[in-house]
Amino acid sequence: MSEKLSYTRNIGIMAHIDAGKTTTTERILYYTGKSHKIGEVHDGGAVMDWMVQEQERGITITSAATTVFWDYENEQFKINIIDTPGHVDFTVEVERSLRVLDGAVALFCAVGGVEPQSETVWRQADKYKVPRLCFVNKMDRAGADFFNVLGQIKDRLGANPIPLQIPIGQEDTFTGIVDLIANKAYFWNETSLGVEIEEIPVPEDLLEVVDEYRTMLIEGVAEENDTLLTKFLNDHNSLTEDEMVAAIRKATIEMRITPVICGASFKNKGVQKLLDAVIRFLPSPMDVPAVIGINPKTEKEESREHEASAPMSALAFKIATDPYVGRIAFFRVYSGTLEAGSYVLNTTTGKKERISRIMQMHANKQNPLERIEAGDIGAAVGFKDIRTGDTLCDEKYPIVLENITFPDPVISIAIEPITQKDIDKLSNALYKLAEEDPTFNVKTDEDSGQTIISGMGELHLEILVDRLKREFMVECNQGKPQVAYKEAITSTVKFREVYKKQTGGKGKFADIEVEISPVDEGIKGLQFINEVKGGNIPKEYITPIEKGFKAAMMNGVLAGYPVESLKVKLLDGSFHAVDSDALSFEIAAKIAFKEACKKAKPILLEPIMKVEIVTPDDYIGDVTGDINKRRGVLKEIDAKVAYQVVKADVPLSNMFGYVTTLRTLSSGRATSTMQFSHFSQAPAAIVEEVITNIKGSKS
């Protein structure tokens, strides 16, 4: 089994929008024999972009999984690949994929270099400690510059990029690469769709550059251990190719370096070498530390080795709905073996689940499997209640693996079905979509009775409404986009609440004294501290008080938006032997929250977006002037050849419909990307406007 595992790679392909992730994956499918023709994104024929919306828009919306086999040095390797979206609105797909992968290929456009979403996915990979290699794509495009991208990877991402290849030519003249490890040059024959690769002499004009970078590479390898260093000092050319590969692999897996290679996927150049690099340098499940979890019975940490003989443990990282087989749970098996038809324990819900069928996925097609073993990625059907982030394990050996954290939605719209008979259909469809996507929230506004859906951006919600229409046959009317504000308090207040109700029979009584204040740094949610002495409030009433504050935080006192963080100290109180009960103390906590927050200088927090605009020089004045009008704060203007990159922080409330305005300002030549950055205190005028609008909608 360990032999088999060492021939497995679980990788993701991640990058900024339009860097060529799906095109690269389509080439991989072609060269590994999975597809017999090359699918193209621009004509809607990409296998991995199987959703109608993906084919129409030429973007990836949902991460698609597939398994391919690649022959390297007379051995067959199995590669599980997840192609992730580049658009920031679908960042959840990248987050959950990186949580279960062993390695990643970070794609960069040779022209655009390190773009905003490249930074986001890079940080996500850092968070989950995923080793990666870089592929500088689009070397054939006008403005391509391999060495400039190398510099950006180092400066902007704080990485240690090590080039393993040097491009032969760039833009129109890009024809091949020089492999620095083998010290050989390769040329791609375009007539064979890149299948035929010829070895050629290193071009004369590159000899100096190749010598410089190869010397640096060999010196770096020699420093990896004393044996190699001694060998290198005795003879600078004595290190073998195998020794170099082993040293580079070790440093990559330990995340001390990031190997960099290049190509042009659309022109079928460099993809086979990318597959070789995945095998050579990215980890197999055997190279990754044993997975750590918590035993729910003992509350102690336990580890699970990546072995088929160990107790079974797996993490569900994605739920999808298929029109033919129903709900599908994508999962990564970390240890043990899972057989079709067997029972597992879902430690997140505490319930047993029967996994009736197991499948290997290829985009939206399924191949049935009898069993799946440690280190593999598969999909299950026939379960009752599995959610994203749930741990599945052997019921005799329970374990809870680390869950996946997701960002909060920042934008909302109200929707209603066009016909009244679709109300049940709509709620059913929204439930299924929310189950698939943890960054999509659905709630009912208590005052207006409207259904409010929230997501990560305008495109995110637009796609979801489109899916309601196409997949679930529910047409909806939708309101204007609304900003998902939050509330906070800024000062400390002590407050006593005595809740009394006499109704003739058993009454209600609860008395609590609390101090509410902003939370300590680095804490989110409710920070509850019980300082009650001498049993003034019995222990069984403490949890209901905490529960009351937690529930009350869903609706702040300024405009009814959630209070993200709050520190509550329960100082004192009293109870009545007959009239006090858990509900009385819960209600007292809710009233105390409302009254105390009014005195604690509440503020409104608005989402601030990190905006990056690429504009030709001619329009820079209009673009920056427009950003200033939108209450934006300019952070940086980076001048490139013939165009400029503007970076700014702008409140989300002023960015609706920005793409259309930018097109008008720049005659359609400027582009922009926007992603959530942080929450910041809203100015008084905005607070007033928000409160007035809320009052207006209720009257």
C-alpha positions as CSV (number, residue, x, y, z in Angstrom):
1,M,0.0,0.0,0.0
2,S,2.8,2.4,0.9
3,E,4.4,1.6,-2.5
4,K,1.0,2.5,-4.1
5,L,0.7,5.7,-2.1
6,S,4.1,6.9,-3.1
7,Y,2.8,6.9,-6.7
8,T,-0.2,9.1,-5.9
9,R,-0.3,12.9,-6.1
10,N,-3.3,15.0,-4.8
11,I,-2.9,18.5,-6.4
12,G,-4.9,21.6,-7.0
13,I,-4.4,24.1,-9.8
14,M,-4.9,27.6,-8.4
15,A,-4.4,31.2,-9.8
16,H,-5.9,34.6,-10.6
17,I,-8.8,34.7,-13.0
18,D,-7.7,34.2,-16.7
19,A,-4.2,32.9,-15.9
20,G,-5.1,29.7,-17.8
21,K,-6.0,27.1,-15.1
22,T,-8.7,25.4,-17.0
23,T,-6.8,25.5,-20.3
24,T,-3.8,23.8,-18.5
25,T,-6.1,21.2,-17.0
26,E,-7.6,20.5,-20.4
27,R,-4.1,19.9,-21.8
28,I,-3.3,17.6,-18.9
29,L,-6.4,15.5,-19.7
30,Y,-5.4,15.4,-23.4
31,Y,-1.7,14.3,-22.8
32,T,-2.7,11.8,-20.2
33,G,-5.2,10.2,-22.5
34,K,-8.2,11.1,-20.4
35,S,-9.6,13.3,-23.3
36,H,-9.2,12.5,-27.0
37,K,-9.6,16.0,-28.1
38,I,-8.5,19.3,-26.5
39,G,-11.4,21.2,-24.9
40,E,-11.2,25.0,-25.1
41,V,-12.5,27.5,-22.6
42,H,-13.2,30.2,-25.2
43,D,-15.5,28.1,-27.2
44,G,-17.3,26.5,-24.2
45,G,-15.8,23.1,-24.8
46,A,-13.8,22.6,-21.7
47,V,-14.5,19.3,-19.9
48,M,-13.8,20.7,-16.4
49,D,-16.1,23.7,-17.0
50,W,-19.2,21.5,-17.2
51,M,-21.8,24.0,-15.8
52,V,-23.8,25.9,-18.4
53,Q,-22.9,29.2,-16.7
54,E,-19.2,28.3,-16.9
55,Q,-19.3,27.5,-20.6
56,E,-21.2,30.7,-21.4
57,R,-19.0,33.0,-19.4
58,G,-15.7,31.2,-20.0
59,I,-14.9,31.2,-16.2
60,T,-14.7,28.4,-13.6
61,I,-17.3,28.7,-10.9
62,T,-17.1,25.3,-9.1
63,S,-14.0,23.3,-8.4
64,A,-14.0,20.1,-10.6
65,A,-12.1,17.0,-9.6
66,T,-10.6,14.4,-11.9
67,T,-8.1,11.5,-11.8
68,V,-5.4,11.0,-14.5
69,F,-2.4,8.6,-14.9
70,W,1.0,9.7,-16.1
71,D,4.0,7.6,-17.0
72,Y,7.3,8.9,-15.6
73,E,10.5,6.9,-15.7
74,N,8.7,3.6,-16.5
75,E,6.4,3.9,-13.6
76,Q,2.7,4.9,-13.7
77,F,1.6,7.7,-11.3
78,K,-1.9,8.5,-10.3
79,I,-2.7,12.2,-10.1
80,N,-6.0,13.5,-8.5
81,I,-6.5,17.0,-9.8
82,I,-8.8,19.7,-8.6
83,D,-9.3,22.7,-11.0
84,T,-10.3,25.7,-8.8
85,P,-12.0,29.0,-9.8
86,G,-9.9,32.1,-10.1
87,H,-12.7,34.7,-9.4
88,V,-12.6,36.0,-5.9
89,D,-16.4,35.5,-5.5
90,F,-15.8,31.8,-5.5
91,T,-12.9,31.8,-3.1
92,V,-14.7,29.1,-1.0
93,E,-13.9,26.6,-3.7
94,V,-10.2,27.3,-3.4
95,E,-10.3,27.3,0.4
96,R,-12.0,23.9,0.7
97,S,-9.8,22.3,-2.0
98,L,-6.5,23.4,-0.4
99,R,-7.7,21.9,2.9
100,V,-7.5,18.4,1.5
101,L,-4.7,18.6,-1.0
102,D,-1.0,17.6,-0.5
103,G,0.4,20.0,-3.2
104,A,-0.6,22.7,-5.6
105,V,0.4,24.2,-8.9
106,A,0.3,28.0,-8.8
107,L,-0.3,29.4,-12.2
108,F,0.9,32.9,-13.2
109,C,0.3,34.8,-16.4
110,A,3.7,35.7,-17.9
111,V,2.2,39.2,-18.7
112,G,0.1,39.9,-15.6
113,G,2.5,38.3,-13.1
114,V,1.3,38.2,-9.5
115,E,-2.3,39.5,-9.6
116,P,-4.6,40.2,-6.6
117,Q,-6.3,36.8,-6.5
118,S,-2.9,35.1,-6.9
119,E,-2.0,36.7,-3.5
120,T,-5.2,35.5,-1.9
121,V,-4.8,31.9,-3.0
122,W,-1.1,31.9,-2.1
123,R,-2.0,33.0,1.5
124,Q,-4.7,30.2,1.6
125,A,-2.0,27.7,0.6
126,D,0.3,29.1,3.3
127,K,-2.5,28.7,5.9
128,Y,-2.9,25.0,5.1
129,K,0.9,24.5,4.6
130,V,0.5,23.2,1.1
131,P,3.8,22.9,-0.9
132,R,3.6,24.3,-4.4
133,L,5.4,24.8,-7.6
134,C,4.9,27.7,-10.0
135,F,4.0,27.5,-13.7
136,V,4.5,30.7,-15.6
137,N,1.9,30.4,-18.4
138,K,1.2,32.4,-21.5
139,M,4.9,32.8,-22.5
140,D,3.7,33.3,-26.1
141,R,1.7,36.4,-25.3
142,A,2.8,40.0,-26.1
143,G,4.5,41.5,-23.0
144,A,5.5,38.1,-21.5
145,D,8.4,38.3,-19.2
146,F,9.5,35.2,-17.2
147,F,12.2,37.0,-15.1
148,N,9.8,39.8,-14.1
149,V,7.3,37.2,-12.8
150,L,10.1,35.6,-10.8
151,G,10.8,38.9,-9.1
152,Q,7.1,39.5,-8.4
153,I,6.8,36.0,-6.8
154,K,9.7,36.9,-4.5
155,D,8.7,40.5,-3.7
156,R,4.9,40.3,-3.5
157,L,4.4,36.8,-2.1
158,G,7.5,36.6,0.1
159,A,8.4,33.2,-1.5
160,N,11.7,31.8,-2.5
161,P,11.3,31.1,-6.2
162,I,13.9,28.8,-7.8
163,P,13.8,28.6,-11.6
164,L,14.3,25.1,-13.0
165,Q,13.8,26.1,-16.6
166,I,14.7,29.1,-18.8
167,P,12.4,30.0,-21.7
168,I,13.8,29.9,-25.2
169,G,12.4,33.2,-26.6
170,Q,9.3,34.9,-25.5
171,E,6.1,36.3,-27.0
172,D,6.0,35.1,-30.7
173,T,9.4,33.6,-30.5
174,F,8.7,31.3,-27.5
175,T,9.5,27.8,-28.9
176,G,10.8,25.8,-26.0
177,I,12.7,25.6,-22.7
178,V,16.1,24.9,-21.2
179,D,16.0,22.4,-18.4
180,L,18.5,23.6,-15.8
181,I,18.7,20.3,-13.9
182,A,19.5,18.2,-17.0
183,N,21.2,21.1,-18.8
184,K,19.3,20.2,-22.0
185,A,17.1,22.3,-24.3
186,Y,13.7,21.1,-25.6
187,F,11.6,22.3,-28.5
188,W,7.8,21.7,-29.0
189,N,6.6,20.6,-32.4
190,E,3.4,22.6,-32.9
191,T,2.1,20.4,-35.7
192,S,1.8,17.4,-33.3
193,L,-0.3,19.5,-30.8
194,G,2.8,19.5,-28.6
195,V,2.9,15.7,-28.2
196,E,6.3,15.5,-29.9
197,I,9.2,17.1,-27.9
198,E,12.6,17.4,-29.6
199,E,15.9,17.7,-27.7
200,I,18.0,20.5,-29.2
201,P,21.3,22.2,-28.3
202,V,21.1,25.1,-25.9
203,P,20.8,28.3,-28.0
204,E,24.1,30.3,-28.1
205,D,22.4,33.5,-26.9
206,L,21.2,31.7,-23.8
207,L,24.4,30.0,-22.7
208,E,25.4,32.8,-20.3
209,V,22.0,33.1,-18.6
210,V,21.7,29.3,-18.4
211,D,25.2,29.0,-16.9
212,E,24.4,31.7,-14.3
213,Y,21.1,30.2,-13.1
214,R,22.4,26.6,-13.3
215,T,25.3,27.5,-11.1
216,M,23.0,29.1,-8.6
217,L,20.8,26.0,-8.6
218,I,23.7,23.6,-8.1
219,E,25.1,25.8,-5.2
220,G,21.7,25.8,-3.6
221,V,21.4,22.0,-3.9
222,A,24.9,21.5,-2.5
223,E,24.0,23.4,0.6
224,E,21.1,20.9,1.4
225,N,23.4,18.4,3.1
226,D,27.1,17.8,4.0
227,T,27.6,14.9,1.6
228,L,26.4,17.0,-1.4
229,L,28.5,20.0,-0.2
230,T,31.7,17.9,0.0
231,K,31.0,16.4,-3.4
232,F,30.4,19.8,-4.9
233,L,33.5,21.3,-3.3
234,N,35.6,18.5,-4.8
235,D,34.1,18.9,-8.3
236,H,31.5,21.6,-9.2
237,N,30.0,19.4,-11.9
238,S,29.8,16.1,-9.9
239,L,26.2,16.3,-8.6
240,T,24.0,13.9,-10.5
241,E,20.5,14.7,-11.8
242,D,18.9,12.3,-9.2
243,E,20.8,14.0,-6.4
244,M,19.6,17.4,-7.5
245,V,16.0,16.2,-7.9
246,A,16.0,14.6,-4.4
247,A,17.4,17.8,-2.8
248,I,14.9,20.1,-4.6
249,R,12.0,17.8,-3.8
250,K,12.9,17.8,-0.1
251,A,13.2,21.6,0.1
252,T,9.9,22.0,-1.8
253,I,8.0,19.7,0.5
254,E,9.5,21.5,3.5
255,M,8.2,24.8,1.9
256,R,11.7,26.4,1.9
257,I,11.7,26.9,-1.9
258,T,9.1,27.1,-4.7
259,P,10.3,25.6,-8.1
260,V,9.4,27.7,-11.1
261,I,8.8,26.3,-14.6
262,C,7.2,27.9,-17.7
263,G,5.1,27.2,-20.8
264,A,2.2,28.2,-22.9
265,S,-0.7,25.8,-22.3
266,F,-2.9,27.3,-25.1
267,K,-0.1,26.6,-27.6
268,N,0.5,23.1,-26.1
269,K,4.0,23.9,-24.8
270,G,5.4,22.9,-21.4
271,V,2.4,20.9,-20.0
272,Q,4.2,17.5,-20.1
273,K,7.2,19.0,-18.3
274,L,4.7,20.4,-15.7
275,L,3.3,16.8,-15.2
276,D,6.9,15.6,-14.7
277,A,7.6,18.4,-12.2
278,V,4.4,17.4,-10.3
279,I,5.7,13.8,-10.0
280,R,9.3,14.9,-9.2
281,F,8.7,17.7,-6.6
282,L,5.2,17.7,-5.1
283,P,4.5,15.4,-2.2
284,S,2.8,12.0,-2.2
285,P,0.5,11.3,0.8
286,M,3.5,9.4,2.3
287,D,5.5,12.7,2.4
288,V,2.8,14.6,4.3
289,P,2.7,14.4,8.2
290,A,0.1,12.2,9.8
291,V,-3.3,14.0,10.1
292,I,-4.1,15.3,13.6
293,G,-7.6,15.3,15.1
294,I,-9.4,15.3,18.4
295,N,-10.9,12.1,20.0
296,P,-14.4,13.3,21.0
297,K,-14.5,10.8,23.9
298,T,-11.2,11.8,25.5
299,E,-10.9,15.3,24.1
300,K,-7.2,14.5,23.4
301,E,-5.2,14.9,20.2
302,E,-4.7,11.8,18.1
303,S,-2.9,11.2,14.8
304,R,-3.8,9.0,11.9
305,E,-1.1,7.6,9.6
306,H,-1.7,7.6,5.9
307,E,-2.1,3.8,5.8
308,A,-4.9,1.5,4.5
309,S,-4.5,-0.6,7.7
310,A,-5.1,2.3,10.1
311,P,-8.7,3.1,11.4
312,M,-10.7,4.9,8.7
313,S,-10.9,8.8,8.7
314,A,-12.0,11.1,6.0
315,L,-13.0,14.8,5.6
316,A,-16.0,15.8,3.4
317,F,-14.8,19.0,1.7
318,K,-17.6,19.7,-0.8
319,I,-21.3,18.8,-1.2
320,A,-22.8,19.0,-4.8
321,T,-26.2,18.2,-6.2
322,D,-26.5,16.0,-9.3
323,P,-29.8,15.7,-11.2
324,Y,-29.3,12.0,-11.6
325,V,-27.7,10.6,-8.4
326,G,-28.8,13.3,-5.9
327,R,-26.4,14.7,-3.3
328,I,-22.7,13.9,-3.7
329,A,-20.1,14.4,-1.0
330,F,-16.5,14.8,-2.1
331,F,-14.1,13.6,0.5
332,R,-10.4,12.9,1.1
333,V,-9.5,9.7,2.9
334,Y,-6.7,10.3,5.3
335,S,-6.4,6.8,6.8
336,G,-7.9,3.4,6.5
337,T,-10.2,2.0,3.9
338,L,-13.8,2.8,3.0
339,E,-15.9,0.2,1.2
340,A,-19.1,0.9,-0.7
341,G,-22.2,0.0,1.3
342,S,-20.4,0.4,4.7
343,Y,-21.4,2.5,7.7
344,V,-19.3,5.3,9.0
345,L,-19.7,7.7,12.0
346,N,-20.1,11.4,11.2
347,T,-18.4,12.8,14.3
348,T,-19.5,16.4,13.5
349,T,-23.2,15.4,13.9
350,G,-22.7,12.3,16.1
351,K,-24.8,10.2,13.6
352,K,-24.1,7.0,11.7
353,E,-24.2,7.3,7.9
354,R,-24.4,4.5,5.2
355,I,-22.2,5.2,2.2
356,S,-24.1,3.3,-0.4
357,R,-21.9,4.0,-3.4
358,I,-18.4,5.4,-3.9
359,M,-17.2,7.0,-7.1
360,Q,-14.2,8.5,-8.7
361,M,-15.1,11.8,-10.3
362,H,-14.2,13.2,-13.7
363,A,-15.7,16.7,-13.8
364,N,-19.5,15.9,-13.6
365,K,-19.2,12.2,-14.6
366,Q,-18.8,9.3,-12.1
367,N,-16.9,6.0,-12.3
368,P,-18.1,3.6,-9.5
369,L,-15.5,2.1,-7.1
370,E,-15.8,-0.9,-4.7
371,R,-13.5,0.7,-2.1
372,I,-11.2,3.7,-1.6
373,E,-8.1,3.8,0.5
374,A,-5.9,6.3,2.4
375,G,-4.5,9.1,0.4
376,D,-7.2,9.1,-2.2
377,I,-10.0,11.6,-3.1
378,G,-13.5,10.3,-4.0
379,A,-17.2,11.0,-3.9
380,A,-20.0,9.3,-2.0
381,V,-23.8,9.1,-2.6
382,G,-26.6,7.7,-0.6
383,F,-26.0,9.5,2.7
384,K,-28.5,11.4,4.8
385,D,-26.8,14.3,6.5
386,I,-23.2,15.2,5.6
387,R,-22.1,18.8,5.3
388,T,-18.9,20.6,4.1
389,G,-16.2,20.1,6.8
390,D,-17.7,17.0,8.4
391,T,-15.4,14.2,9.6
392,L,-16.3,10.6,8.6
393,C,-14.6,7.8,10.5
394,D,-14.7,4.3,11.9
395,E,-17.2,4.3,14.7
396,K,-14.9,2.3,17.0
397,Y,-12.2,4.8,16.6
398,P,-13.9,8.3,16.6
399,I,-11.9,11.4,15.6
400,V,-12.8,15.0,14.7
401,L,-10.5,16.5,12.1
402,E,-9.9,20.3,11.8
403,N,-12.9,21.9,10.1
404,I,-12.7,24.4,7.2
405,T,-13.1,28.1,8.0
406,F,-15.0,30.3,5.5
407,P,-15.3,34.1,5.2
408,D,-18.6,35.8,6.0
409,P,-20.8,37.0,3.1
410,V,-20.6,40.8,2.3
411,I,-23.5,41.4,0.0
412,S,-27.2,40.6,0.1
413,I,-30.3,40.8,-2.1
414,A,-34.0,40.1,-1.5
415,I,-35.6,37.6,-3.8
416,E,-39.1,36.3,-4.3
417,P,-40.6,33.7,-6.8
418,I,-42.5,35.3,-9.7
419,T,-45.4,32.9,-9.1
420,Q,-46.8,32.1,-5.7
421,K,-46.9,28.4,-6.4
422,D,-43.1,28.3,-6.5
423,I,-42.6,29.3,-2.8
424,D,-41.9,25.8,-1.6
425,K,-39.8,25.0,-4.7
426,L,-37.7,28.1,-3.9
427,S,-37.0,27.3,-0.3
428,N,-36.1,23.8,-1.2
429,A,-33.7,25.0,-4.0
430,L,-32.1,27.6,-1.6
431,Y,-31.6,24.9,1.0
432,K,-29.7,22.8,-1.5
433,L,-27.6,25.7,-2.8
434,A,-26.7,26.8,0.8
435,E,-25.7,23.2,1.6
436,E,-23.3,23.2,-1.4
437,D,-21.8,26.6,-0.7
438,P,-20.9,27.7,2.9
439,T,-20.4,31.3,1.8
440,F,-24.0,31.5,0.7
441,N,-26.5,32.4,3.4
442,V,-30.3,32.5,3.3
443,K,-32.5,34.1,6.0
444,T,-36.0,35.6,6.3
445,D,-36.3,39.2,7.3
446,E,-38.5,39.1,10.4
447,D,-40.1,42.5,9.8
448,S,-40.8,42.4,6.0
449,G,-41.0,38.6,5.6
450,Q,-38.7,38.8,2.6
451,T,-36.2,36.1,1.7
452,I,-32.7,37.5,1.9
453,I,-29.8,35.8,0.2
454,S,-26.2,36.8,0.9
455,G,-22.9,35.9,-0.8
456,M,-19.3,37.1,-1.6
457,G,-20.1,39.5,-4.5
458,E,-22.5,40.5,-7.2
459,L,-21.3,37.8,-9.6
460,H,-21.7,35.1,-6.9
461,L,-25.3,36.1,-6.3
462,E,-26.0,36.5,-10.1
463,I,-24.8,32.9,-10.7
464,L,-26.9,31.6,-7.8
465,V,-30.1,33.3,-9.1
466,D,-29.3,31.9,-12.6
467,R,-28.9,28.4,-11.2
468,L,-32.3,28.7,-9.4
469,K,-33.8,29.4,-12.9
470,R,-31.9,26.7,-14.9
471,E,-31.4,23.8,-12.4
472,F,-34.4,24.2,-10.2
473,M,-36.9,25.9,-12.6
474,V,-37.7,28.7,-10.2
475,E,-37.8,32.2,-11.7
476,C,-37.3,35.0,-9.2
477,N,-37.7,38.8,-8.9
478,Q,-34.8,40.3,-7.1
479,G,-34.2,43.6,-5.2
480,K,-31.2,45.9,-5.3
481,P,-28.0,44.6,-3.8
482,Q,-27.6,45.5,-0.1
483,V,-24.4,45.7,1.9
484,A,-24.0,43.2,4.8
485,Y,-23.0,45.7,7.5
486,K,-22.0,44.7,11.0
487,E,-22.2,46.4,14.4
488,A,-19.8,46.8,17.3
489,I,-19.6,48.6,20.6
490,T,-16.7,50.9,21.5
491,S,-17.0,51.4,25.3
492,T,-17.5,49.4,28.5
493,V,-20.8,49.5,30.3
494,K,-22.1,47.9,33.5
495,F,-25.8,47.0,33.6
496,R,-28.2,45.3,35.9
497,E,-31.4,43.7,34.5
498,V,-34.1,42.4,36.8
499,Y,-36.7,40.5,34.8
500,K,-40.0,39.9,36.6
501,K,-43.4,38.6,35.5
502,Q,-46.2,37.8,37.9
503,T,-49.1,36.0,36.1
504,G,-51.1,34.5,39.0
505,G,-49.5,31.1,38.9
506,K,-45.7,30.4,38.7
507,G,-44.0,33.7,37.7
508,K,-40.8,34.5,35.9
509,F,-37.7,35.9,37.7
510,A,-34.1,36.5,36.8
511,D,-31.6,39.1,38.0
512,I,-28.2,39.6,36.4
513,E,-25.5,42.1,36.6
514,V,-23.1,42.2,33.6
515,E,-20.3,44.3,32.2
516,I,-20.2,44.5,28.4
517,S,-17.2,45.7,26.4
518,P,-15.3,45.3,23.1
519,V,-13.5,41.8,22.9
520,D,-9.8,41.2,23.6
521,E,-7.6,41.4,20.5
522,G,-7.7,38.4,18.2
523,I,-11.0,37.0,19.5
524,K,-14.2,36.7,17.4
525,G,-17.7,36.0,18.5
526,L,-18.9,36.1,22.1
527,Q,-16.2,36.2,24.8
528,F,-18.2,35.1,27.9
529,I,-16.6,35.3,31.4
530,N,-18.5,34.0,34.5
531,E,-17.4,35.8,37.6
532,V,-20.4,35.0,39.8
533,K,-19.3,34.0,43.3
534,G,-21.1,32.0,46.1
535,G,-23.8,30.5,44.0
536,N,-25.8,33.8,43.6
537,I,-26.8,32.4,40.2
538,P,-27.0,28.6,40.1
539,K,-24.8,26.8,37.6
540,E,-27.7,25.6,35.4
541,Y,-28.6,29.2,34.6
542,I,-25.2,30.3,33.4
543,T,-25.4,28.5,30.0
544,P,-28.9,30.0,29.2
545,I,-27.5,33.5,30.0
546,E,-24.6,32.9,27.5
547,K,-27.2,31.5,25.0
548,G,-29.3,34.6,25.4
549,F,-26.4,37.0,24.6
550,K,-25.3,34.8,21.7
551,A,-28.9,35.0,20.2
552,A,-29.2,38.7,20.9
553,M,-25.9,39.4,19.0
554,M,-27.7,38.5,15.7
555,N,-29.5,41.8,15.9
556,G,-27.6,44.9,16.9
557,V,-29.2,48.0,18.5
558,L,-28.3,50.6,15.8
559,A,-29.8,49.1,12.6
560,G,-30.4,45.4,13.4
561,Y,-27.2,44.1,11.9
562,P,-25.2,41.3,13.6
563,V,-22.7,42.3,16.3
564,E,-19.6,40.3,15.3
565,S,-17.8,40.3,18.6
566,L,-18.7,41.1,22.2
567,K,-17.1,40.6,25.7
568,V,-19.6,39.9,28.5
569,K,-18.6,39.5,32.1
570,L,-21.3,38.1,34.3
571,L,-20.6,39.8,37.7
572,D,-23.5,39.0,40.0
573,G,-27.2,38.4,40.2
574,S,-29.9,36.6,42.1
575,F,-32.7,34.0,41.6
576,H,-36.1,33.0,43.0
577,A,-36.5,29.5,44.3
578,V,-39.9,29.1,42.6
579,D,-40.1,31.6,39.8
580,S,-36.6,31.4,38.3
581,D,-36.0,29.1,35.3
582,A,-33.6,28.8,32.4
583,L,-35.9,30.8,30.0
584,S,-36.2,33.7,32.5
585,F,-32.4,34.1,32.5
586,E,-32.1,33.7,28.7
587,I,-34.7,36.5,28.3
588,A,-33.0,38.7,30.9
589,A,-29.7,38.3,29.0
590,K,-31.4,39.4,25.7
591,I,-32.9,42.5,27.4
592,A,-29.6,43.3,29.1
593,F,-27.8,43.2,25.7
594,K,-30.2,45.6,24.1
595,E,-30.2,48.1,26.9
596,A,-26.5,48.0,27.7
597,C,-25.4,48.2,24.0
598,K,-27.4,51.5,23.6
599,K,-25.1,53.0,26.3
600,A,-21.9,51.4,25.0
601,K,-21.4,53.8,22.0
602,P,-22.5,51.4,19.2
603,I,-21.0,51.9,15.7
604,L,-21.8,50.5,12.3
605,L,-19.0,48.6,10.5
606,E,-19.0,48.6,6.7
607,P,-17.2,46.1,4.4
608,I,-14.1,47.6,2.7
609,M,-13.1,46.1,-0.6
610,K,-9.5,45.8,-1.9
611,V,-9.8,47.0,-5.5
612,E,-7.2,46.7,-8.2
613,I,-7.6,48.5,-11.6
614,V,-5.5,48.0,-14.6
615,T,-5.9,51.0,-16.9
616,P,-4.1,52.5,-20.0
617,D,-2.1,55.6,-19.1
618,D,-4.6,57.9,-20.9
619,Y,-7.4,57.2,-18.3
620,I,-5.5,57.3,-15.0
621,G,-6.8,60.7,-14.0
622,D,-10.5,59.8,-14.6
623,V,-10.1,56.4,-12.8
624,T,-8.4,57.8,-9.7
625,G,-10.9,60.7,-9.6
626,D,-13.8,58.3,-9.7
627,I,-12.2,56.2,-6.9
628,N,-11.9,59.3,-4.7
629,K,-15.6,60.1,-5.3
630,R,-16.5,56.7,-4.0
631,R,-14.8,57.4,-0.7
632,G,-11.8,55.2,-1.8
633,V,-8.4,55.4,-0.3
634,L,-5.6,55.1,-2.9
635,K,-2.9,52.7,-1.7
636,E,-0.5,52.4,-4.6
637,I,-0.1,53.3,-8.3
638,D,2.3,51.0,-10.1
639,A,3.4,52.2,-13.6
640,K,4.0,49.5,-16.2
641,V,4.7,49.9,-19.9
642,A,1.7,51.7,-21.5
643,Y,-0.6,51.0,-18.5
644,Q,-0.9,51.6,-14.8
645,V,-2.1,49.4,-11.9
646,V,-4.2,51.3,-9.3
647,K,-4.7,49.7,-5.9
648,A,-7.3,51.2,-3.5
649,D,-9.5,50.4,-0.5
650,V,-13.1,51.3,-1.3
651,P,-16.4,50.8,0.7
652,L,-18.5,48.1,-0.9
653,S,-21.6,50.3,-0.7
654,N,-20.1,52.6,-3.4
655,M,-18.9,49.8,-5.7
656,F,-22.2,48.4,-7.1
657,G,-22.2,48.5,-10.9
658,Y,-18.6,49.7,-10.9
659,V,-17.6,47.5,-13.9
660,T,-20.0,49.4,-16.2
661,T,-18.7,52.8,-15.0
662,L,-15.1,51.8,-15.5
663,R,-15.9,50.6,-19.1
664,T,-17.4,54.0,-19.8
665,L,-14.5,55.9,-18.3
666,S,-11.9,53.9,-20.2
667,S,-13.7,53.2,-23.5
668,G,-13.8,49.6,-22.4
669,R,-10.0,49.2,-22.1
670,A,-9.6,49.1,-18.2
671,T,-10.3,46.0,-16.1
672,S,-10.8,45.7,-12.3
673,T,-10.8,43.0,-9.6
674,M,-12.4,43.4,-6.2
675,Q,-12.2,41.3,-3.1
676,F,-13.2,41.7,0.6
677,S,-10.5,43.3,2.7
678,H,-11.8,44.2,6.2
679,F,-14.6,45.9,8.1
680,S,-14.2,49.6,9.1
681,Q,-16.3,52.1,11.0
682,A,-18.8,53.8,8.8
683,P,-19.0,57.6,8.8
684,A,-22.0,59.3,10.6
685,A,-23.7,60.3,7.3
686,I,-23.7,56.6,6.1
687,V,-25.0,55.4,9.5
688,E,-27.8,58.0,9.3
689,E,-28.7,56.9,5.7
690,V,-28.7,53.2,6.6
691,I,-31.0,53.8,9.7
692,T,-33.3,56.0,7.6
693,N,-33.6,53.4,4.9
694,I,-34.3,50.6,7.4
695,K,-37.0,52.7,9.0
696,G,-38.4,53.5,5.6
697,S,-38.6,49.9,4.6
698,K,-40.4,49.0,7.8
699,S,-43.0,51.7,7.6
